[in-house]
Amino acid sequence: MHRFLALPLRIHLLLLVVILTLPTLGIIIYSGFAQREAALREATRETVKLAYTIASEQENLVAGAEQLLSTLVLLPDIRNRNQAATSAILAIFS
């Protein structure tokens, strides 16, 4: 202990500053990790939400295509496999 007290005042002040900044540094690091985890949870939630939205839109597109095909199959030119008339009808939708 006597050797510690014999150190210059500048060293004592430096040690004091280091000791006082350690808790603050710990809080900053902990807060950064907490914010990172919160951001990851939010990004995961948004990604799942986006995936469900895309899947829903895809289901709507498939339902629309099925409805279009079921309507087209009722047309006599398509039922009779008239290629020229079928091409003309399908050209309207492209």
Helices and strands as residue ranges (DSSP letters): H 2-5, H 9-72, H 76-79, H 83-93
